[in-house]
Amino acid sequence: MLRIAIQKSGRLSDESLNLIRECGISFVNSSLKLKTECTNFPLEILFLRDDDIPGYVADGVADIGIVGQNVLVEEGKEELTVEKLGFSKCRLSLAVPKSDEYKSIHDLNGKNIATSYPNLLKAFLDEQGVQAQIHTISGSVEIAPSIGLAEAICDIVSSGSTLISNGLKEVERVFKSEAVLIASQLLTQEKRQVLEKLLFRIHAVQRARKAKYILLNSPDDKIEEISRLLPSIKAPTVLPLAEEGWSSLHSVVNEDDFWEIIEKIKAAGAQGILVVPIEKMIV
């Protein structure tokens, strides 16, 4: 049984649980339970505070975990990282009151900065050659300037709406973060094998998220030209249509290149282009 620690509530928790479900793993989730056992995969889920997850995994209490990269680096446990997961993306940023004139990072020399991430902030300020007083607080960091605790804050930003609603403006990006999968260095061989099975499923889900399955009709004399424009695992699938002189081509397209490729194949003669989401993609 592999134990995975995830954040007990919030956006990261929701997206982590969604990933587990997309991997075909079933479990019963309740806000009243701090752990739950999966019914069709040897996995037990522990619901913890995000700040505690790196320590639990490092100590072997939890075998693996999903945590924000910002928390992991702040705790100095980057060596636990297995891989980035591509969701819950955010940034750690410096912000000051909207009314303040801000020209550069050096405007913060000698100022007080409130944050829940003192280590990440100190590393950034040292790199920029800025001397400032760091006040470590947990939660409600945005209120610090308005109550006179600090002239600036350093906090996690997703959309920026929280800063705006508190009369602040983002002025510097300190650190980019996303969800990462971490693993204890104390895993037994048996647990490593279970982790490999879980990673196999995660990779299949991740590939599917980044790809689209497309089907299109092509004149037979345009198949070669259109096929050259279509990326695929090996080569596009070509099937003859009932109408003579036409064939159906099937392929997988990366989401980032999707519209550019669609424009090119349409110009080359493709018709009836159908786009279908992919649930899993195994190579």
Salt bridges, closest charged atoms under 4 A:
GLU15 OE1 - ARG11 NE 3.59
GLU22 OE1 - ARG209 NH2 2.30
GLU44 OE1 - ARG3 NE 2.80
GLU44 OE2 - LYS35 NZ 3.90
ASP51 OD2 - ARG49 NH2 3.47
ASP52 OD1 - ARG49 NH1 3.36
ASP63 OD1 - LYS191 NZ 3.11
GLU83 OE1 - HIS203 NE2 2.86
GLU101 OE2 - LYS103 NZ 3.87
ASP126 OD2 - LYS122 NZ 2.77
GLU170 OE2 - ARG91 NE 2.73
GLU170 OE2 - ARG173 NE 3.62
GLU224 OE2 - ARG228 NH1 3.50
GLU225 OE1 - LYS222 NZ 3.75
GLU260 OE2 - LYS264 NZ 3.36
GLU279 OE2 - LYS280 NZ 3.09
